[in-house]
Amino acid sequence: MNFTNSPYEPFMKQPTYHLPPEPTPAPKGSICEGCPYWRGLRCVTCFRAYLRSRASPDNGR
């Protein structure tokens, strides 16, 4: 059933299919390059390793 005489009405009745954007890879040379869990932020495992490396006693403090 059409509500108007518009030729675009059948097109507007079609369901929309939105695809999620492609995930961007981790920056080249970073710890997370090639990580399967990369979602734009470091995962917990990588972040813990980063914090451990910053808290090590031999980092010049």
CHARMM-style PDB file with segment names, atoms N, HN, CA, C and O in Angstrom:
ATOM      1  N   MET     1       0.841  -1.171   0.000  1.00  0.00      PROA
ATOM      2  CA  MET     1       0.000   0.000   0.000  1.00  0.00      PROA
ATOM      3  C   MET     1       0.891   1.241   0.000  1.00  0.00      PROA
ATOM      4  O   MET     1       1.787   1.375   0.834  1.00  0.00      PROA
ATOM      5  N   ASN     2       0.640   2.126  -0.925  1.00  0.00      PROA
ATOM      6  HN  ASN     2      -0.087   2.018  -1.603  1.00  0.00      PROA
ATOM      7  CA  ASN     2       1.386   3.378  -1.000  1.00  0.00      PROA
ATOM      8  C   ASN     2       0.576   4.505  -0.385  1.00  0.00      PROA
ATOM      9  O   ASN     2      -0.648   4.548  -0.518  1.00  0.00      PROA
ATOM     10  N   PHE     3       1.262   5.414   0.285  1.00  0.00      PROA
ATOM     11  HN  PHE     3       2.255   5.380   0.393  1.00  0.00      PROA
ATOM     12  CA  PHE     3       0.600   6.562   0.891  1.00  0.00      PROA
ATOM     13  C   PHE     3       0.635   7.784  -0.021  1.00  0.00      PROA
ATOM     14  O   PHE     3      -0.187   8.691   0.106  1.00  0.00      PROA
ATOM     15  N   THR     4       1.598   7.796  -0.942  1.00  0.00      PROA
ATOM     16  HN  THR     4       2.266   7.059  -1.045  1.00  0.00      PROA
ATOM     17  CA  THR     4       1.721   8.923  -1.865  1.00  0.00      PROA
ATOM     18  C   THR     4       1.918   8.390  -3.271  1.00  0.00      PROA
ATOM     19  O   THR     4       1.994   7.179  -3.481  1.00  0.00      PROA
ATOM     20  N   ASN     5       1.999   9.281  -4.217  1.00  0.00      PROA
ATOM     21  HN  ASN     5       1.938  10.265  -4.046  1.00  0.00      PROA
ATOM     22  CA  ASN     5       2.272   8.907  -5.602  1.00  0.00      PROA
ATOM     23  C   ASN     5       3.750   9.079  -5.943  1.00  0.00      PROA
ATOM     24  O   ASN     5       4.122   9.069  -7.117  1.00  0.00      PROA
ATOM     25  N   SER     6       4.573   9.233  -4.947  1.00  0.00      PROA
ATOM     26  HN  SER     6       4.271   9.242  -3.994  1.00  0.00      PROA
ATOM     27  CA  SER     6       5.995   9.472  -5.163  1.00  0.00      PROA
ATOM     28  C   SER     6       6.661   8.227  -5.738  1.00  0.00      PROA
ATOM     29  O   SER     6       6.392   7.119  -5.274  1.00  0.00      PROA
ATOM     30  N   PRO     7       7.527   8.387  -6.740  1.00  0.00      PROA
ATOM     31  CA  PRO     7       8.241   7.221  -7.273  1.00  0.00      PROA
ATOM     32  C   PRO     7       9.317   6.706  -6.308  1.00  0.00      PROA
ATOM     33  O   PRO     7       9.854   5.617  -6.512  1.00  0.00      PROA
ATOM     34  N   TYR     8       9.633   7.474  -5.264  1.00  0.00      PROA
ATOM     35  HN  TYR     8       9.197   8.359  -5.099  1.00  0.00      PROA
ATOM     36  CA  TYR     8      10.661   7.074  -4.299  1.00  0.00      PROA
ATOM     37  C   TYR     8      10.111   6.281  -3.124  1.00  0.00      PROA
ATOM     38  O   TYR     8      10.882   5.757  -2.320  1.00  0.00      PROA
ATOM     39  N   GLU     9       8.819   6.184  -3.013  1.00  0.00      PROA
ATOM     40  HN  GLU     9       8.192   6.609  -3.666  1.00  0.00      PROA
ATOM     41  CA  GLU     9       8.232   5.514  -1.861  1.00  0.00      PROA
ATOM     42  C   GLU     9       8.620   4.037  -1.761  1.00  0.00      PROA
ATOM     43  O   GLU     9       8.937   3.586  -0.661  1.00  0.00      PROA
ATOM     44  N   PRO    10       8.612   3.261  -2.848  1.00  0.00      PROA
ATOM     45  CA  PRO    10       9.067   1.863  -2.708  1.00  0.00      PROA
ATOM     46  C   PRO    10      10.517   1.762  -2.224  1.00  0.00      PROA
ATOM     47  O   PRO    10      10.865   0.869  -1.452  1.00  0.00      PROA
ATOM     48  N   PHE    11      11.348   2.686  -2.688  1.00  0.00      PROA
ATOM     49  HN  PHE    11      11.065   3.412  -3.315  1.00  0.00      PROA
ATOM     50  CA  PHE    11      12.739   2.695  -2.249  1.00  0.00      PROA
ATOM     51  C   PHE    11      12.842   2.995  -0.758  1.00  0.00      PROA
ATOM     52  O   PHE    11      13.660   2.398  -0.058  1.00  0.00      PROA
ATOM     53  N   MET    12      12.018   3.918  -0.272  1.00  0.00      PROA
ATOM     54  HN  MET    12      11.354   4.404  -0.840  1.00  0.00      PROA
ATOM     55  CA  MET    12      12.068   4.290   1.140  1.00  0.00      PROA
ATOM     56  C   MET    12      11.506   3.197   2.045  1.00  0.00      PROA
ATOM     57  O   MET    12      11.784   3.196   3.244  1.00  0.00      PROA
ATOM     58  N   LYS    13      10.731   2.276   1.507  1.00  0.00      PROA
ATOM     59  HN  LYS    13      10.505   2.277   0.532  1.00  0.00      PROA
ATOM     60  CA  LYS    13      10.165   1.182   2.301  1.00  0.00      PROA
ATOM     61  C   LYS    13      11.166   0.035   2.488  1.00  0.00      PROA
ATOM     62  O   LYS    13      10.974  -0.817   3.356  1.00  0.00      PROA
ATOM     63  N   GLN    14      12.214   0.010   1.691  1.00  0.00      PROA
ATOM     64  HN  GLN    14      12.369   0.702   0.986  1.00  0.00      PROA
ATOM     65  CA  GLN    14      13.194  -1.067   1.796  1.00  0.00      PROA
ATOM     66  C   GLN    14      13.956  -0.960   3.112  1.00  0.00      PROA
ATOM     67  O   GLN    14      14.225   0.141   3.592  1.00  0.00      PROA
ATOM     68  N   PRO    15      14.305  -2.116   3.697  1.00  0.00      PROA
ATOM     69  CA  PRO    15      15.088  -2.063   4.941  1.00  0.00      PROA
ATOM     70  C   PRO    15      16.498  -1.546   4.654  1.00  0.00      PROA
ATOM     71  O   PRO    15      17.047  -1.753   3.572  1.00  0.00      PROA
ATOM     72  N   THR    16      17.054  -0.884   5.631  1.00  0.00      PROA
ATOM     73  HN  THR    16      16.608  -0.716   6.510  1.00  0.00      PROA
ATOM     74  CA  THR    16      18.417  -0.380   5.485  1.00  0.00      PROA
ATOM     75  C   THR    16      19.395  -1.397   6.062  1.00  0.00      PROA
ATOM     76  O   THR    16      19.100  -2.075   7.046  1.00  0.00      PROA
ATOM     77  N   TYR    17      20.519  -1.490   5.456  1.00  0.00      PROA
ATOM     78  HN  TYR    17      20.759  -0.940   4.657  1.00  0.00      PROA
ATOM     79  CA  TYR    17      21.563  -2.403   5.900  1.00  0.00      PROA
ATOM     80  C   TYR    17      22.819  -1.589   6.155  1.00  0.00      PROA
ATOM     81  O   TYR    17      23.521  -1.199   5.222  1.00  0.00      PROA
ATOM     82  N   HSD    18      23.095  -1.337   7.422  1.00  0.00      PROA
ATOM     83  HN  HSD    18      22.525  -1.653   8.180  1.00  0.00      PROA
ATOM     84  CA  HSD    18      24.278  -0.579   7.792  1.00  0.00      PROA
ATOM     85  C   HSD    18      25.377  -1.556   8.174  1.00  0.00      PROA
ATOM     86  O   HSD    18      25.196  -2.403   9.049  1.00  0.00      PROA
ATOM     87  N   LEU    19      26.488  -1.432   7.524  1.00  0.00      PROA
ATOM     88  HN  LEU    19      26.635  -0.744   6.814  1.00  0.00      PROA
ATOM     89  CA  LEU    19      27.638  -2.265   7.836  1.00  0.00      PROA
ATOM     90  C   LEU    19      28.557  -1.499   8.781  1.00  0.00      PROA
ATOM     91  O   LEU    19      28.763  -0.299   8.600  1.00  0.00      PROA
ATOM     92  N   PRO    20      29.108  -2.170   9.779  1.00  0.00      PROA
ATOM     93  CA  PRO    20      30.045  -1.475  10.662  1.00  0.00      PROA
ATOM     94  C   PRO    20      31.314  -1.098   9.886  1.00  0.00      PROA
ATOM     95  O   PRO    20      31.677  -1.785   8.932  1.00  0.00      PROA
ATOM     96  N   PRO    21      31.974  -0.039  10.275  1.00  0.00      PROA
ATOM     97  CA  PRO    21      33.195   0.353   9.566  1.00  0.00      PROA
ATOM     98  C   PRO    21      34.299  -0.683   9.785  1.00  0.00      PROA
ATOM     99  O   PRO    21      34.334  -1.375  10.802  1.00  0.00      PROA
ATOM    100  N   GLU    22      35.174  -0.767   8.829  1.00  0.00      PROA
ATOM    101  HN  GLU    22      35.145  -0.205   8.002  1.00  0.00      PROA
ATOM    102  CA  GLU    22      36.302  -1.689   8.937  1.00  0.00      PROA
ATOM    103  C   GLU    22      37.201  -1.265  10.091  1.00  0.00      PROA
ATOM    104  O   GLU    22      37.473  -0.075  10.249  1.00  0.00      PROA
ATOM    105  N   PRO    23      37.664  -2.206  10.893  1.00  0.00      PROA
ATOM    106  CA  PRO    23      38.560  -1.828  11.998  1.00  0.00      PROA
ATOM    107  C   PRO    23      39.900  -1.342  11.455  1.00  0.00      PROA
ATOM    108  O   PRO    23      40.431  -1.898  10.494  1.00  0.00      PROA
ATOM    109  N   THR    24      40.430  -0.313  12.075  1.00  0.00      PROA
ATOM    110  HN  THR    24      39.998   0.138  12.856  1.00  0.00      PROA
ATOM    111  CA  THR    24      41.724   0.207  11.660  1.00  0.00      PROA
ATOM    112  C   THR    24      42.822  -0.594  12.360  1.00  0.00      PROA
ATOM    113  O   THR    24      42.680  -0.943  13.532  1.00  0.00      PROA
ATOM    114  N   PRO    25      43.897  -0.884  11.663  1.00  0.00      PROA
ATOM    115  CA  PRO    25      44.975  -1.640  12.300  1.00  0.00      PROA
ATOM    116  C   PRO    25      45.725  -0.792  13.310  1.00  0.00      PROA
ATOM    117  O   PRO    25      45.656   0.437  13.282  1.00  0.00      PROA
ATOM    118  N   ALA    26      46.437  -1.456  14.193  1.00  0.00      PROA
ATOM    119  HN  ALA    26      46.493  -2.454  14.215  1.00  0.00      PROA
ATOM    120  CA  ALA    26      47.250  -0.759  15.193  1.00  0.00      PROA
ATOM    121  C   ALA    26      48.370  -0.001  14.484  1.00  0.00      PROA
ATOM    122  O   ALA    26      48.787  -0.404  13.398  1.00  0.00      PROA
ATOM    123  N   PRO    27      48.859   1.073  15.066  1.00  0.00      PROA
ATOM    124  CA  PRO    27      49.930   1.837  14.436  1.00  0.00      PROA
ATOM    125  C   PRO    27      51.186   0.991  14.218  1.00  0.00      PROA
ATOM    126  O   PRO    27      51.525   0.137  15.038  1.00  0.00      PROA
ATOM    127  N   LYS    28      51.848   1.237  13.130  1.00  0.00      PROA
ATOM    128  HN  LYS    28      51.573   1.930  12.464  1.00  0.00      PROA
ATOM    129  CA  LYS    28      53.081   0.510  12.807  1.00  0.00      PROA
ATOM    130  C   LYS    28      54.139   0.802  13.861  1.00  0.00      PROA
ATOM    131  O   LYS    28      54.323   1.953  14.257  1.00  0.00      PROA
ATOM    132  N   GLY    29      54.828  -0.227  14.312  1.00  0.00      PROA
ATOM    133  HN  GLY    29      54.678  -1.162  13.991  1.00  0.00      PROA
ATOM    134  CA  GLY    29      55.897  -0.074  15.284  1.00  0.00      PROA
ATOM    135  C   GLY    29      55.425  -0.029  16.725  1.00  0.00      PROA
ATOM    136  O   GLY    29      56.253   0.060  17.631  1.00  0.00      PROA
ATOM    137  N   SER    30      54.126  -0.087  16.968  1.00  0.00      PROA
ATOM    138  HN  SER    30      53.453  -0.159  16.232  1.00  0.00      PROA
ATOM    139  CA  SER    30      53.639  -0.064  18.348  1.00  0.00      PROA
ATOM    140  C   SER    30      53.654  -1.475  18.929  1.00  0.00      PROA
ATOM    141  O   SER    30      53.844  -2.455  18.209  1.00  0.00      PROA
ATOM    142  N   ILE    31      53.453  -1.561  20.224  1.00  0.00      PROA
ATOM    143  HN  ILE    31      53.298  -0.765  20.809  1.00  0.00      PROA
ATOM    144  CA  ILE    31      53.411  -2.862  20.894  1.00  0.00      PROA
ATOM    145  C   ILE    31      52.250  -3.692  20.364  1.00  0.00      PROA
ATOM    146  O   ILE    31      52.348  -4.916  20.274  1.00  0.00      PROA
ATOM    147  N   CYS    32      51.171  -3.041  20.019  1.00  0.00      PROA
ATOM    148  HN  CYS    32      51.091  -2.047  20.093  1.00  0.00      PROA
ATOM    149  CA  CYS    32      49.939  -3.736  19.627  1.00  0.00      PROA
ATOM    150  C   CYS    32      49.875  -4.091  18.143  1.00  0.00      PROA
ATOM    151  O   CYS    32      48.866  -4.633  17.692  1.00  0.00      PROA
ATOM    152  N   GLU    33      50.910  -3.803  17.384  1.00  0.00      PROA
ATOM    153  HN  GLU    33      51.730  -3.362  17.750  1.00  0.00      PROA
ATOM    154  CA  GLU    33      50.888  -4.129  15.966  1.00  0.00      PROA
ATOM    155  C   GLU    33      50.760  -5.648  15.794  1.00  0.00      PROA
ATOM    156  O   GLU    33      51.583  -6.410  16.302  1.00  0.00      PROA
ATOM    157  N   GLY    34      49.730  -6.071  15.079  1.00  0.00      PROA
ATOM    158  HN  GLY    34      49.062  -5.452  14.666  1.00  0.00      PROA
ATOM    159  CA  GLY    34      49.485  -7.481  14.859  1.00  0.00      PROA
ATOM    160  C   GLY    34      48.665  -8.155  15.948  1.00  0.00      PROA
ATOM    161  O   GLY    34      48.389  -9.350  15.855  1.00  0.00      PROA
ATOM    162  N   CYS    35      48.272  -7.416  16.977  1.00  0.00      PROA
ATOM    163  HN  CYS    35      48.497  -6.444  17.052  1.00  0.00      PROA
ATOM    164  CA  CYS    35      47.478  -7.984  18.071  1.00  0.00      PROA
ATOM    165  C   CYS    35      46.060  -8.268  17.573  1.00  0.00      PROA
ATOM    166  O   CYS    35      45.432  -7.382  16.994  1.00  0.00      PROA
ATOM    167  N   PRO    36      45.542  -9.473  17.783  1.00  0.00      PROA
ATOM    168  CA  PRO    36      44.189  -9.779  17.311  1.00  0.00      PROA
ATOM    169  C   PRO    36      43.107  -9.095  18.132  1.00  0.00      PROA
ATOM    170  O   PRO    36      41.948  -9.077  17.718  1.00  0.00      PROA
ATOM    171  N   TYR    37      43.453  -8.533  19.283  1.00  0.00      PROA
ATOM    172  HN  TYR    37      44.394  -8.548  19.620  1.00  0.00      PROA
ATOM    173  CA  TYR    37      42.474  -7.894  20.150  1.00  0.00      PROA
ATOM    174  C   TYR    37      42.411  -6.386  19.958  1.00  0.00      PROA
ATOM    175  O   TYR    37      41.685  -5.714  20.690  1.00  0.00      PROA
ATOM    176  N   TRP    38      43.144  -5.831  19.002  1.00  0.00      PROA
ATOM    177  HN  TRP    38      43.734  -6.377  18.407  1.00  0.00      PROA
ATOM    178  CA  TRP    38      43.190  -4.389  18.786  1.00  0.00      PROA
ATOM    179  C   TRP    38      41.810  -3.877  18.392  1.00  0.00      PROA
ATOM    180  O   TRP    38      41.217  -4.362  17.428  1.00  0.00      PROA
ATOM    181  N   ARG    39      41.298  -2.896  19.138  1.00  0.00      PROA
ATOM    182  HN  ARG    39      41.780  -2.502  19.920  1.00  0.00      PROA
ATOM    183  CA  ARG    39      40.016  -2.254  18.847  1.00  0.00      PROA
ATOM    184  C   ARG    39      40.138  -0.737  18.974  1.00  0.00      PROA
ATOM    185  O   ARG    39      39.157  -0.056  19.269  1.00  0.00      PROA
ATOM    186  N   GLY    40      41.332  -0.215  18.753  1.00  0.00      PROA
ATOM    187  HN  GLY    40      42.130  -0.768  18.514  1.00  0.00      PROA
ATOM    188  CA  GLY    40      41.542   1.220  18.847  1.00  0.00      PROA
ATOM    189  C   GLY    40      42.189   1.634  20.150  1.00  0.00      PROA
ATOM    190  O   GLY    40      42.657   2.766  20.274  1.00  0.00      PROA
ATOM    191  N   LEU    41      42.225   0.741  21.124  1.00  0.00      PROA
ATOM    192  HN  LEU    41      41.845  -0.179  21.023  1.00  0.00      PROA
ATOM    193  CA  LEU    41      42.862   0.986  22.410  1.00  0.00      PROA
ATOM    194  C   LEU    41      43.705  -0.232  22.756  1.00  0.00      PROA
ATOM    195  O   LEU    41      43.468  -1.332  22.257  1.00  0.00      PROA
ATOM    196  N   ARG    42      44.682  -0.019  23.606  1.00  0.00      PROA
ATOM    197  HN  ARG    42      44.875   0.874  24.011  1.00  0.00      PROA
ATOM    198  CA  ARG    42      45.475  -1.162  24.051  1.00  0.00      PROA
ATOM    199  C   ARG    42      44.610  -2.088  24.881  1.00  0.00      PROA
ATOM    200  O   ARG    42      43.771  -1.633  25.658  1.00  0.00      PROA
ATOM    201  N   CYS    43      44.813  -3.384  24.718  1.00  0.00      PROA
ATOM    202  HN  CYS    43      45.494  -3.754  24.087  1.00  0.00      PROA
ATOM    203  CA  CYS    43      44.075  -4.326  25.549  1.00  0.00      PROA
ATOM    204  C   CYS    43      44.718  -4.366  26.940  1.00  0.00      PROA
ATOM    205  O   CYS    43      45.796  -3.807  27.143  1.00  0.00      PROA
ATOM    206  N   VAL    44      44.076  -5.006  27.866  1.00  0.00      PROA
ATOM    207  HN  VAL    44      43.201  -5.460  27.702  1.00  0.00      PROA
ATOM    208  CA  VAL    44      44.542  -5.015  29.257  1.00  0.00      PROA
ATOM    209  C   VAL    44      45.922  -5.659  29.361  1.00  0.00      PROA
ATOM    210  O   VAL    44      46.769  -5.185  30.118  1.00  0.00      PROA
ATOM    211  N   THR    45      46.153  -6.715  28.624  1.00  0.00      PROA
ATOM    212  HN  THR    45      45.465  -7.100  28.009  1.00  0.00      PROA
ATOM    213  CA  THR    45      47.447  -7.404  28.691  1.00  0.00      PROA
ATOM    214  C   THR    45      48.570  -6.486  28.225  1.00  0.00      PROA
ATOM    215  O   THR    45      49.609  -6.403  28.880  1.00  0.00      PROA
ATOM    216  N   CYS    46      48.379  -5.808  27.124  1.00  0.00      PROA
ATOM    217  HN  CYS    46      47.535  -5.876  26.592  1.00  0.00      PROA
ATOM    218  CA  CYS    46      49.407  -4.897  26.609  1.00  0.00      PROA
ATOM    219  C   CYS    46      49.598  -3.716  27.558  1.00  0.00      PROA
ATOM    220  O   CYS    46      50.723  -3.263  27.771  1.00  0.00      PROA
ATOM    221  N   PHE    47      48.512  -3.223  28.121  1.00  0.00      PROA
ATOM    222  HN  PHE    47      47.598  -3.591  27.948  1.00  0.00      PROA
ATOM    223  CA  PHE    47      48.604  -2.075  29.011  1.00  0.00      PROA
ATOM    224  C   PHE    47      49.334  -2.435  30.294  1.00  0.00      PROA
ATOM    225  O   PHE    47      50.109  -1.631  30.812  1.00  0.00      PROA
ATOM    226  N   ARG    48      49.096  -3.635  30.812  1.00  0.00      PROA
ATOM    227  HN  ARG    48      48.467  -4.288  30.391  1.00  0.00      PROA
ATOM    228  CA  ARG    48      49.812  -4.079  32.018  1.00  0.00      PROA
ATOM    229  C   ARG    48      51.305  -4.173  31.745  1.00  0.00      PROA
ATOM    230  O   ARG    48      52.115  -3.756  32.571  1.00  0.00      PROA
ATOM    231  N   ALA    49      51.673  -4.719  30.589  1.00  0.00      PROA
ATOM    232  HN  ALA    49      51.014  -5.058  29.917  1.00  0.00      PROA
ATOM    233  CA  ALA    49      53.093  -4.816  30.235  1.00  0.00      PROA
ATOM    234  C   ALA    49      53.703  -3.423  30.107  1.00  0.00      PROA
ATOM    235  O   ALA    49      54.850  -3.210  30.501  1.00  0.00      PROA
ATOM    236  N   TYR    50      52.943  -2.472  29.558  1.00  0.00      PROA
ATOM    237  HN  TYR    50      52.012  -2.645  29.237  1.00  0.00      PROA
ATOM    238  CA  TYR    50      53.419  -1.103  29.416  1.00  0.00      PROA
ATOM    239  C   TYR    50      53.642  -0.478  30.795  1.00  0.00      PROA
ATOM    240  O   TYR    50      54.664   0.168  31.023  1.00  0.00      PROA
ATOM    241  N   LEU    51      52.704  -0.666  31.704  1.00  0.00      PROA
ATOM    242  HN  LEU    51      51.873  -1.191  31.519  1.00  0.00      PROA
ATOM    243  CA  LEU    51      52.855  -0.102  33.047  1.00  0.00      PROA
ATOM    244  C   LEU    51      54.020  -0.748  33.790  1.00  0.00      PROA
ATOM    245  O   LEU    51      54.750  -0.066  34.509  1.00  0.00      PROA
ATOM    246  N   ARG    52      54.201  -2.061  33.621  1.00  0.00      PROA
ATOM    247  HN  ARG    52      53.608  -2.615  33.037  1.00  0.00      PROA
ATOM    248  CA  ARG    52      55.312  -2.746  34.267  1.00  0.00      PROA
ATOM    249  C   ARG    52      56.638  -2.198  33.753  1.00  0.00      PROA
ATOM    250  O   ARG    52      57.573  -2.024  34.534  1.00  0.00      PROA
ATOM    251  N   SER    53      56.735  -1.926  32.462  1.00  0.00      PROA
ATOM    252  HN  SER    53      55.975  -2.068  31.827  1.00  0.00      PROA
ATOM    253  CA  SER    53      57.995  -1.421  31.896  1.00  0.00      PROA
ATOM    254  C   SER    53      58.284  -0.005  32.403  1.00  0.00      PROA
ATOM    255  O   SER    53      59.446   0.364  32.571  1.00  0.00      PROA
ATOM    256  N   ARG    54      57.254   0.778  32.646  1.00  0.00      PROA
ATOM    257  HN  ARG    54      56.310   0.479  32.510  1.00  0.00      PROA
ATOM    258  CA  ARG    54      57.449   2.148  33.159  1.00  0.00      PROA
ATOM    259  C   ARG    54      57.781   2.142  34.645  1.00  0.00      PROA
ATOM    260  O   ARG    54      58.428   3.067  35.135  1.00  0.00      PROA
ATOM    261  N   ALA    55      57.349   1.118  35.365  1.00  0.00      PROA
ATOM    262  HN  ALA    55      56.823   0.366  34.966  1.00  0.00      PROA
ATOM    263  CA  ALA    55      57.587   1.072  36.813  1.00  0.00      PROA
ATOM    264  C   ALA    55      58.860   0.318  37.175  1.00  0.00      PROA
ATOM    265  O   ALA    55      59.183   0.184  38.355  1.00  0.00      PROA
ATOM    266  N   SER    56      59.583  -0.174  36.181  1.00  0.00      PROA
ATOM    267  HN  SER    56      59.320  -0.065  35.223  1.00  0.00      PROA
ATOM    268  CA  SER    56      60.793  -0.932  36.493  1.00  0.00      PROA
ATOM    269  C   SER    56      61.837  -0.002  37.104  1.00  0.00      PROA
ATOM    270  O   SER    56      61.912   1.171  36.738  1.00  0.00      PROA
ATOM    271  N   PRO    57      62.638  -0.514  38.027  1.00  0.00      PROA
ATOM    272  CA  PRO    57      63.611   0.341  38.727  1.00  0.00      PROA
ATOM    273  C   PRO    57      64.767   0.823  37.860  1.00  0.00      PROA
ATOM    274  O   PRO    57      65.453   1.772  38.239  1.00  0.00      PROA
ATOM    275  N   ASP    58      65.000   0.207  36.724  1.00  0.00      PROA
ATOM    276  HN  ASP    58      64.443  -0.565  36.416  1.00  0.00      PROA
ATOM    277  CA  ASP    58      66.142   0.592  35.901  1.00  0.00      PROA
ATOM    278  C   ASP    58      65.775   1.608  34.815  1.00  0.00      PROA
ATOM    279  O   ASP    58      66.496   1.726  33.824  1.00  0.00      PROA
ATOM    280  N   ASN    59      64.674   2.340  34.979  1.00  0.00      PROA
ATOM    281  HN  ASN    59      64.089   2.244  35.784  1.00  0.00      PROA
ATOM    282  CA  ASN    59      64.293   3.300  33.942  1.00  0.00      PROA
ATOM    283  C   ASN    59      64.815   4.708  34.224  1.00  0.00      PROA
ATOM    284  O   ASN    59      64.330   5.664  33.619  1.00  0.00      PROA
ATOM    285  N   GLY    60      65.786   4.866  35.123  1.00  0.00      PROA
ATOM    286  HN  GLY    60      66.180   4.089  35.615  1.00  0.00      PROA
ATOM    287  CA  GLY    60      66.447   6.141  35.335  1.00  0.00      PROA
ATOM    288  C   GLY    60      65.885   6.984  36.450  1.00  0.00      PROA
ATOM    289  O   GLY    60      66.129   8.191  36.482  1.00  0.00      PROA
ATOM    290  N   ARG    61      65.154   6.407  37.353  1.00  0.00      PROA
ATOM    291  HN  ARG    61      64.956   5.427  37.327  1.00  0.00      PROA
ATOM    292  CA  ARG    61      64.616   7.190  38.473  1.00  0.00      PROA
ATOM    293  C   ARG    61      65.530   7.179  39.645  1.00  0.00      PROA
ATOM    294  OT1 ARG    61      65.227   7.790  40.670  1.00  0.00      PROA
TER     295      ARG     61
END
